[in-house]
């Protein structure tokens, strides 16, 4: 039964459910209570589902590469959007840093001008001297 589960890409308990419901053909041994699953039934079930699920021990892709190609294209688009977002974020950070630096320089100049004005005497500030 575990072999049938691997071929169908489901759990052993699901295979048991399919056997008891009659969706899969098999015989139950009355002494051991173990099921013997018909290979023909398992392959028919796979074809009926329209997909050839890979076995749990196999790392080979499914027979039809179209879903993988679509998924790869979707991931490439997502990667492109992520890279564009990263570039825009870097540009925004750079622009913000430059603006901050300009404002700091401006604040330093204003602070220096204020210090110079305060260093003059009262009458010089009053009459512009």
Secondary structure, DSSP 8 states (H G I E B T S, - for coil): -HHHHHHHTS-HHHHHHHHHHTSS-EEE-TTT--EEE-HHHHHHHHHHHT-----TT-----S-THHHHHHHHHHHHHHHHHHHHHHHHHHHHHHHHHHHHHHHHHHHHHHHHHHHHHHS-HHHHHHT-
